[in-house]
Amino acid sequence: MNGQREYLSYSRNKRQRNDIYQENLAKLLNLQQCRCICKDFLSKYDDTSSEDEIIYSNINRLQNNRNSSFRKV
């Protein structure tokens, strides 16, 4: 009986780890897609005026905030 309980606990923990992994993977793919979109958007402009740099730094700050939202396994 105790072995069955341990197996159920192991299965539940494994499923939870897998769910967290899938969630983090989805966030990572979304982040990479956002980076590509931002790079494409910024590459359309040749000059890097101070306004563009401010926008780029804001984008980086938002991306860093998204990175910190990843859950630990």
Contact map, one row per residue, 1 for C-alpha under 8 A:
1111100000000000000000000000000000000000000000000000000000000000000000000
1111110000000000000000000000000000000000000000000000000000000000000000000
1111111000000000000000000000000000000000000000000000000000000000000000000
1111111100000000000000000000000000000000000000000000000000000000000000000
1111111110000000000000000000000000000000000000000000000000000000000000000
0111111111000000000000000000000000000000000000000000000000000000000000000
0011111111100000000000000000000000000000000000000000000000000000000000000
0001111111110000000000000000000000000000000000000000000000000000000000000
0000111111111000000000000000000000000000000000000000000000000000000000000
0000011111111100000000000000000000000000000000000000000000000000000000000
0000001111111110000000000000000000000000000000000000000000000000000000000
0000000111111111000000000000000000000000000000000000000000000000000000000
0000000011111111100000000000000000000000000000000000000000000000000000000
0000000001111111110000000000000000000000000000000000000000000000000000000
0000000000111111111000000000000000000000000000000000000000000000000000000
0000000000011111111100000000000000000000000000000000000000000000000000000
0000000000001111111110000000000000000000000000000000000000000000000000001
0000000000000111111111000000000000000000000000000000000000000000000000000
0000000000000011111111100000000000000000000000000000000000000000000000000
0000000000000001111111110000000000000000000000000000000000000000000000111
0000000000000000111111111000000000000000000000000000000000000000000000001
0000000000000000011111111100000000000000000000000000000000000000000000000
0000000000000000001111111110000000000000000000000000000000000000000000000
0000000000000000000111111111000000000000000000000000000000000000000001100
0000000000000000000011111111100000000000000000000000000000000000000000000
0000000000000000000001111111110000000000000000000000000000000000000000000
0000000000000000000000111111111000000000000000000000000000000000000001000
0000000000000000000000011111111100000000000000000000000000000000000000000
0000000000000000000000001111111110000000000000000000000000000000000000000
0000000000000000000000000111111111000000000000000000000000000000000000000
0000000000000000000000000011111111100000000000000000000000000010010000000
0000000000000000000000000001111111110000000000000000000000000000000000000
0000000000000000000000000000111111111000000000000000000000000000000000000
0000000000000000000000000000011111111100000000000000000000000000000000000
0000000000000000000000000000001111111110000000000000000000000000000000000
0000000000000000000000000000000111111111000000000000000000000000000000000
0000000000000000000000000000000011111111100000000000000000000000000000000
0000000000000000000000000000000001111111110000000000000000100000000000000
0000000000000000000000000000000000111111111000000000000000000000000000000
0000000000000000000000000000000000011111111100000000000000000000000000000
0000000000000000000000000000000000001111111110000000000000000000000000000
0000000000000000000000000000000000000111111110000000000100000000000000000
0000000000000000000000000000000000000011111111000000000000000000000000000
0000000000000000000000000000000000000001111111000000000000000000000000000
0000000000000000000000000000000000000000111111110000000000000000000000000
0000000000000000000000000000000000000000001111110000000000000000000000000
0000000000000000000000000000000000000000000011111000000000000000000000000
0000000000000000000000000000000000000000000011111111100000000000000000000
0000000000000000000000000000000000000000000000111111100000000000000000000
0000000000000000000000000000000000000000000000011111110000000000000000000
0000000000000000000000000000000000000000000000011111111000000000000000000
0000000000000000000000000000000000000000000000011111111100000000000000000
0000000000000000000000000000000000000000000000011111111110000000000000000
0000000000000000000000000000000000000000000000000111111111000000000000000
0000000000000000000000000000000000000000000000000011111111100000000000000
0000000000000000000000000000000000000000010000000001111111110000000000000
0000000000000000000000000000000000000000000000000000111111111000000000000
0000000000000000000000000000000000000000000000000000011111111100000000000
0000000000000000000000000000000000000100000000000000001111111110000000000
0000000000000000000000000000000000000000000000000000000111111111000000000
0000000000000000000000000000000000000000000000000000000011111111100000000
0000000000000000000000000000000000000000000000000000000001111111110000000
0000000000000000000000000000001000000000000000000000000000111111111000000
0000000000000000000000000000000000000000000000000000000000011111111100000
0000000000000000000000000000000000000000000000000000000000001111111110000
0000000000000000000000000000001000000000000000000000000000000111111111000
0000000000000000000000000000000000000000000000000000000000000011111111000
0000000000000000000000000000000000000000000000000000000000000001111111000
0000000000000000000000000000000000000000000000000000000000000000111111100
0000000000000000000000010010000000000000000000000000000000000000011111110
0000000000000000000100010000000000000000000000000000000000000000000011111
0000000000000000000100000000000000000000000000000000000000000000000001111
0000000000000000100110000000000000000000000000000000000000000000000000111
